[in-house]
Amino acid sequence: MLESLLDPKHAIKNPLEVFLVASLFTTVSILFSYFLFPDHSSVLICAYITLLFSPFFQRLFATEEAKEEYAIKHRIRIANVFQRHSDLIEIFGAFFLGIIITSSLFAVFLPEPIKFVVFKKQIEELHRIASLATSGKFLSFDTFSASIASIQLEKAKLIFFNNLLVLLISFISSLLFGTGALLILTWNASIIATYVAAYVETIAAKGSELTIAYIIGMPSALLAITLHGIPEIIGYFFAGLAGGILSCGLVREKLWSNEMKFIFFDSLLLLSFGIFSIFFGAFIETSDILLSSIGFTSYLIFLLTLLKKGEFSHEMTWNKSSEDIIEKISEI
């Protein structure tokens, strides 16, 4: 029943609906996981969210692939690969933010004994990232920030290959299972949510009321990881999108057809840009604040250029204007 709440045609026009449903699914997943299997709830939360969202994203990927096929058959030009899939990118963003914000609310406001059970693996992962022993408490934000700041440039290669492995797993799992990358994205969202809770608790420990600490700390925590976090997450988005579209294309299209070649090229471009994004993220994460800011600004300019202009578009001859039938494509 719950998995039928979202319809791709409506969601494409209203990403806020995806955000709200992501919040609902996250709430349901946290409650069910804790009451049914409390000892494994931190992992089952991600599994339940993935299970609930899989039918929606499977239909969404199929819709995107059908739009590609329609555009080729009717020789419609829709700028470049990033503009063609901009709706799906917005939906991924709404899905991701919905999980982060809702999970962070639970991680902050649940009673301590419960939150340490519900987010056990996420807390352990934060401690692992910071190279600290698990103490049964949320990681101090000051300690975590100091640890991240101490990473030297020579570690960029290690970070890049670690993130590259995650990206390839996202791509391959989406290629094989259609929506396999959702589990990776959901896990990363829950890690970020737990990090937000750690930040908020640090503020609250200094005397702020918990609600005020959350209002201040939640956006501040997200900003603290923005420089390297955005390129990395965008990289995972594009990898999941590339695998999902290619998966639908392989099922629906003939292997050597023009439609399949078009879909394969789109998938390759999305995957390549995903790898480029995590490379930039690794550089930013291991640089000082000045180089990080310059790198992040350069990345954003490059990303906005791709979204606004026609670079990386397919060279094709178009005999119909997109204005004439663009509405038909969106209704597929």
MARVEX-245407 format. One record per residue (C-alpha): residue in three letters; x, y, z. Coordinates in Angstrom, 1 decimal, always signed. Example, Ala and Ser with C-alpha at 12.3 -4.5 7.8 and 13.67 -1.06 7.14 Angstrom:
  residuo      px      py      pz
      ALA   +12.3    -4.5    +7.8
      SER   +13.7    -1.1    +7.1
***
This chain:
  residuo      px      py      pz
      MET    +0.0    +0.0    +0.0
      LEU    +2.6    +2.6    +1.1
      GLU    +4.8    +2.0    -2.0
      SER    +1.9    +3.1    -4.2
      LEU    +1.7    +6.6    -2.7
      LEU    +4.1    +8.0    -5.3
      ASP    +3.4    +8.3    -9.0
      PRO    +6.3    +9.2   -11.3
      LYS    +4.1   +11.6   -13.4
      HIS    +3.1   +13.6   -10.4
      ALA    +6.4   +13.4    -8.6
      ILE    +8.3   +14.8   -11.6
      LYS    +6.2   +18.0   -11.3
      ASN    +6.4   +18.1    -7.5
      PRO    +9.6   +17.0    -5.8
      LEU    +8.2   +18.3    -2.5
      GLU    +5.9   +15.3    -2.6
      VAL    +8.9   +13.0    -2.8
      PHE   +10.5   +14.8    +0.2
      LEU    +7.3   +14.3    +2.3
      VAL    +6.9   +10.7    +1.3
      ALA   +10.6   +10.1    +2.1
      SER   +10.0   +11.5    +5.5
      LEU    +6.9    +9.2    +6.0
      PHE    +8.8    +6.1    +4.8
      THR   +11.8    +6.9    +7.0
      THR    +9.5    +7.3   +10.0
      VAL    +7.7    +4.0    +9.3
      SER   +11.0    +2.2    +8.7
      ILE   +12.5    +3.4   +11.9
      LEU    +9.5    +2.4   +14.0
      PHE    +9.1    -1.0   +12.4
      SER   +12.8    -1.8   +12.5
      TYR   +13.0    -0.9   +16.2
      PHE    +9.9    -2.7   +17.4
      LEU   +10.4    -5.8   +15.2
      PHE   +14.2    -6.3   +15.2
      PRO   +15.7    -3.8   +17.6
      ASP   +19.2    -5.4   +17.5
      HIS   +19.4    -5.0   +13.8
      SER   +17.3    -1.8   +13.4
      SER   +20.2    +0.4   +12.2
      VAL   +20.6    -1.7    +9.1
      LEU   +17.0    -2.6    +8.6
      ILE   +16.0    +1.0    +8.5
      CYS   +17.9    +1.4    +5.2
      ALA   +16.5    -1.9    +3.9
      TYR   +12.9    -0.9    +4.6
      ILE   +13.3    +2.5    +3.0
      THR   +14.9    +0.9    -0.1
      LEU   +12.1    -1.7    -0.2
      LEU    +9.4    +1.0    +0.0
      PHE   +10.9    +3.3    -2.7
      SER   +12.0    +0.6    -5.1
      PRO    +8.7    +0.3    -7.1
      PHE    +8.6    +4.1    -7.5
      PHE   +12.2    +4.5    -8.7
      GLN   +11.8    +1.4   -11.0
      ARG    +8.8    +3.1   -12.7
      LEU   +10.7    +6.4   -12.8
      PHE   +13.7    +4.8   -14.5
      ALA   +11.4    +3.1   -17.0
      THR    +9.7    +6.5   -17.6
      GLU   +13.1    +8.2   -18.3
      GLU   +14.1    +5.4   -20.7
      ALA   +10.8    +5.7   -22.5
      LYS   +11.3    +9.4   -22.8
      GLU   +14.7    +8.7   -24.4
      GLU   +13.1    +6.3   -26.9
      TYR   +10.3    +8.7   -27.7
      ALA   +12.8   +11.6   -28.3
      ILE   +14.9    +9.5   -30.7
      LYS   +11.9    +8.2   -32.7
      HIS   +10.4   +11.7   -33.0
      ARG   +13.8   +13.4   -33.4
      ILE   +13.3   +15.8   -30.6
      ARG   +16.3   +17.6   -29.1
      ILE   +16.3   +18.1   -25.3
      ALA   +19.6   +19.9   -24.9
      ASN   +22.1   +17.6   -23.1
      VAL   +22.2   +14.5   -21.0
      PHE   +22.0   +16.4   -17.7
      GLN   +19.1   +18.5   -18.8
      ARG   +17.3   +15.5   -20.1
      HIS   +17.4   +13.9   -16.6
      SER   +17.2   +17.1   -14.5
      ASP   +13.8   +16.0   -13.1
      LEU   +15.2   +12.7   -11.9
      ILE   +18.2   +14.5   -10.3
      GLU   +15.7   +16.8    -8.4
      ILE   +13.8   +13.7    -7.2
      PHE   +17.0   +12.0    -6.0
      GLY   +17.8   +15.2    -4.1
      ALA   +14.3   +15.4    -2.5
      PHE   +14.5   +11.7    -1.6
      PHE   +18.0   +12.2    +0.0
      LEU   +17.1   +15.3    +2.0
      GLY   +13.8   +13.8    +3.3
      ILE   +15.8   +10.8    +4.8
      ILE   +18.5   +13.0    +6.3
      ILE   +16.1   +15.5    +8.0
      THR   +13.7   +12.9    +9.3
      SER   +16.5   +10.6   +10.5
      SER   +18.3   +13.4   +12.2
      LEU   +15.1   +14.4   +14.1
      PHE   +14.9   +10.8   +15.5
      ALA   +18.6   +10.7   +16.2
      VAL   +18.3   +14.0   +18.2
      PHE   +15.0   +13.6   +20.0
      LEU   +14.7    +9.9   +20.7
      PRO   +15.6    +8.9   +24.3
      GLU   +19.3    +8.1   +24.5
      PRO   +19.0    +4.3   +25.1
      ILE   +16.7    +4.0   +22.1
      LYS   +18.7    +6.2   +19.7
      PHE   +21.9    +4.3   +20.5
      VAL   +20.2    +1.1   +19.4
      VAL   +18.4    +2.6   +16.3
      PHE   +21.5    +4.3   +15.0
      LYS   +24.1    +1.9   +16.4
      LYS   +25.9    +1.0   +13.1
      GLN   +25.8    +4.6   +11.9
      ILE   +27.5    +5.8   +15.2
      GLU   +30.1    +3.0   +14.8
      GLU   +30.7    +4.2   +11.2
      LEU   +31.3    +7.8   +12.3
      HIS   +33.8    +6.5   +14.9
      ARG   +35.5    +4.3   +12.3
      ILE   +35.8    +7.3    +9.9
      ALA   +37.4    +9.3   +12.7
      SER   +39.7    +6.4   +13.7
      LEU   +38.3    +6.3   +17.2
      ALA   +37.2    +3.4   +19.3
      THR   +33.4    +3.1   +19.7
      SER   +32.5    +4.4   +23.1
      GLY   +28.7    +4.0   +23.1
      LYS   +28.2    +7.7   +22.7
      PHE   +27.7   +10.0   +19.7
      LEU   +31.0   +11.2   +18.4
      SER   +32.0   +14.6   +19.6
      PHE   +31.7   +17.0   +16.6
      ASP   +34.9   +18.8   +17.7
      THR   +36.8   +15.5   +17.7
      PHE   +35.3   +14.5   +14.3
      SER   +36.1   +17.9   +12.7
      ALA   +39.7   +17.8   +14.0
      SER   +40.2   +14.3   +12.6
      ILE   +38.9   +15.3    +9.2
      ALA   +41.0   +18.4    +9.2
      SER   +44.1   +16.4    +9.9
      ILE   +43.8   +14.3    +6.7
      GLN   +46.7   +15.3    +4.5
      LEU   +46.8   +15.6    +0.8
      GLU   +48.5   +12.3    +0.3
      LYS   +45.3   +10.6    +1.6
      ALA   +43.3   +11.9    -1.4
      LYS   +44.1    +8.8    -3.4
      LEU   +42.9    +6.5    -0.6
      ILE   +39.7    +8.5    -0.2
      PHE   +39.1    +8.6    -4.0
      PHE   +39.5    +4.9    -4.5
      ASN   +37.3    +4.2    -1.4
      ASN   +34.6    +6.4    -2.9
      LEU   +35.1    +5.0    -6.3
      LEU   +34.4    +1.5    -5.0
      VAL   +31.1    +2.8    -3.5
      LEU   +30.2    +4.5    -6.7
      LEU   +30.9    +1.4    -8.8
      ILE   +28.8    -0.7    -6.3
      SER   +26.0    +1.8    -6.8
      PHE   +26.2    +1.6   -10.6
      ILE   +26.5    -2.2   -10.7
      SER   +23.7    -2.8    -8.2
      SER   +21.4    -0.4   -10.1
      LEU   +22.3    -2.1   -13.4
      LEU   +21.6    -5.6   -11.9
      PHE   +18.6    -4.8    -9.7
      GLY   +17.2    -1.6   -11.2
      THR   +17.2    +0.4    -8.0
      GLY   +20.1    -1.2    -6.1
      ALA   +21.8    +2.2    -5.6
      LEU   +19.0    +3.3    -3.3
      LEU   +20.4    +1.2    -0.5
      ILE   +23.8    +2.9    -0.8
      LEU   +22.2    +6.4    -0.9
      THR   +20.0    +5.6    +2.0
      TRP   +22.9    +4.4    +4.1
      ASN   +24.9    +7.5    +3.3
      ALA   +21.9    +9.7    +4.2
      SER   +21.6    +7.9    +7.6
      ILE   +25.3    +8.5    +8.2
      ILE   +24.9   +12.2    +7.5
      ALA   +21.8   +12.3    +9.8
      THR   +23.8   +10.8   +12.6
      TYR   +26.6   +13.3   +12.0
      VAL   +24.0   +16.1   +12.2
      ALA   +22.8   +14.7   +15.6
      ALA   +26.4   +14.7   +16.8
      TYR   +26.7   +18.3   +15.9
      VAL   +23.4   +19.2   +17.6
      GLU   +24.3   +17.4   +20.8
      THR   +27.6   +19.3   +20.9
      ILE   +25.7   +22.6   +20.8
      ALA   +23.2   +21.4   +23.3
      ALA   +26.0   +20.3   +25.7
      LYS   +27.1   +23.9   +25.8
      GLY   +23.7   +25.0   +27.4
      SER   +21.3   +25.4   +24.5
      GLU   +17.8   +23.9   +24.6
      LEU   +17.7   +20.8   +22.4
      THR   +15.1   +22.2   +20.0
      ILE   +17.0   +25.5   +19.5
      ALA   +20.3   +23.5   +19.2
      TYR   +18.6   +21.4   +16.4
      ILE   +17.3   +24.5   +14.5
      ILE   +20.8   +26.0   +14.6
      GLY   +22.9   +22.9   +14.3
      MET   +21.1   +21.0   +11.5
      PRO   +21.9   +23.6    +8.7
      SER   +25.3   +24.3   +10.2
      ALA   +26.2   +20.6   +10.2
      LEU   +25.1   +20.2    +6.6
      LEU   +27.1   +23.3    +5.6
      ALA   +30.2   +21.9    +7.4
      ILE   +30.3   +18.9    +5.0
      THR   +29.0   +20.8    +1.9
      LEU   +32.4   +21.4    +0.2
      HIS   +33.3   +17.7    -0.2
      GLY   +29.9   +16.2    +0.5
      ILE   +28.0   +17.6    -2.4
      PRO   +30.4   +16.4    -5.1
      GLU   +30.5   +12.9    -3.5
      ILE   +26.7   +12.6    -3.2
      ILE   +26.1   +13.9    -6.7
      GLY   +28.6   +11.3    -7.9
      TYR   +26.6    +8.6    -6.3
      PHE   +23.4   +10.1    -7.7
      PHE   +24.7   +10.0   -11.2
      ALA   +26.1    +6.4   -10.8
      GLY   +22.7    +5.2    -9.6
      LEU   +20.9    +7.0   -12.4
      ALA   +23.3    +5.7   -15.0
      GLY   +22.8    +2.1   -13.9
      GLY   +19.1    +2.4   -13.5
      ILE   +18.5    +3.8   -17.0
      LEU   +20.9    +1.3   -18.6
      SER   +19.1    -1.5   -16.8
      CYS   +15.7    -0.4   -18.2
      GLY   +17.2    +0.0   -21.6
      LEU   +18.7    -3.5   -21.7
      VAL   +15.3    -4.9   -20.8
      ARG   +13.2    -2.8   -23.2
      GLU   +15.4    -2.2   -26.2
      LYS   +17.2    -4.3   -28.8
      LEU   +20.9    -4.5   -28.0
      TRP   +22.3    -2.8   -31.2
      SER   +19.3    -0.4   -31.8
      ASN   +19.8    +3.3   -32.1
      GLU   +17.7    +3.7   -29.0
      MET   +20.0    +1.4   -27.0
      LYS   +23.1    +3.2   -28.3
      PHE   +21.6    +6.5   -27.2
      ILE   +20.8    +5.1   -23.7
      PHE   +24.3    +3.6   -23.4
      PHE   +26.0    +6.9   -24.3
      ASP   +23.8    +8.7   -21.7
      SER   +24.7    +6.1   -19.1
      LEU   +28.4    +6.4   -19.9
      LEU   +28.4   +10.2   -19.6
      LEU   +26.5   +10.1   -16.3
      LEU   +28.9    +7.5   -14.9
      SER   +31.9    +9.5   -16.1
      PHE   +30.7   +12.6   -14.5
      GLY   +30.0   +10.7   -11.3
      ILE   +33.6    +9.6   -11.2
      PHE   +34.8   +13.1   -11.9
      SER   +32.6   +14.4    -9.0
      ILE   +34.1   +12.0    -6.4
      PHE   +37.6   +12.9    -7.7
      PHE   +36.8   +16.5    -7.0
      GLY   +35.3   +15.6    -3.7
      ALA   +38.5   +13.7    -2.6
      PHE   +40.6   +16.7    -3.6
      ILE   +38.4   +19.1    -1.7
      GLU   +38.3   +16.9    +1.4
      THR   +42.1   +16.7    +1.7
      SER   +42.9   +20.4    +0.9
      ASP   +43.0   +23.4    +3.2
      ILE   +40.0   +25.8    +3.3
      LEU   +41.3   +28.1    +0.6
      LEU   +41.9   +25.3    -2.0
      SER   +38.7   +23.6    -0.9
      SER   +36.7   +26.7    -1.5
      ILE   +38.3   +27.3    -4.9
      GLY   +37.8   +23.7    -5.9
      PHE   +34.2   +23.6    -4.8
      THR   +33.4   +26.9    -6.6
      SER   +35.1   +25.5    -9.8
      TYR   +33.0   +22.4    -9.5
      LEU   +29.8   +24.3    -9.1
      ILE   +30.5   +26.5   -12.1
      PHE   +31.3   +23.4   -14.2
      LEU   +28.1   +21.7   -13.0
      LEU   +25.9   +24.7   -13.7
      THR   +27.5   +25.0   -17.2
      LEU   +26.6   +21.5   -18.0
      LEU   +23.0   +22.0   -16.8
      LYS   +22.6   +25.3   -18.7
      LYS   +24.4   +24.7   -22.0
      GLY   +24.6   +22.0   -24.6
      GLU   +27.9   +20.4   -23.9
      PHE   +28.1   +16.6   -24.0
      SER   +24.9   +16.5   -26.1
      HIS   +24.5   +13.9   -28.9
      GLU   +25.2   +15.0   -32.4
      MET   +21.9   +14.3   -34.2
      THR   +19.8   +15.9   -36.9
      TRP   +16.4   +17.1   -35.5
      ASN   +13.4   +17.8   -37.7
      LYS   +10.9   +18.7   -34.9
      SER   +11.2   +21.4   -32.3
      SER   +11.0   +20.3   -28.7
      GLU    +8.3   +22.8   -27.9
      ASP    +5.9   +21.0   -30.2
      ILE    +5.9   +17.7   -28.3
      ILE    +7.8   +18.2   -25.1
      GLU    +4.5   +17.9   -23.2
      LYS    +3.9   +14.5   -24.7
      ILE    +7.2   +13.3   -23.5
      SER    +6.5   +14.3   -20.0
      GLU    +3.2   +12.4   -20.1
      ILE    +4.8    +9.1   -21.0
***
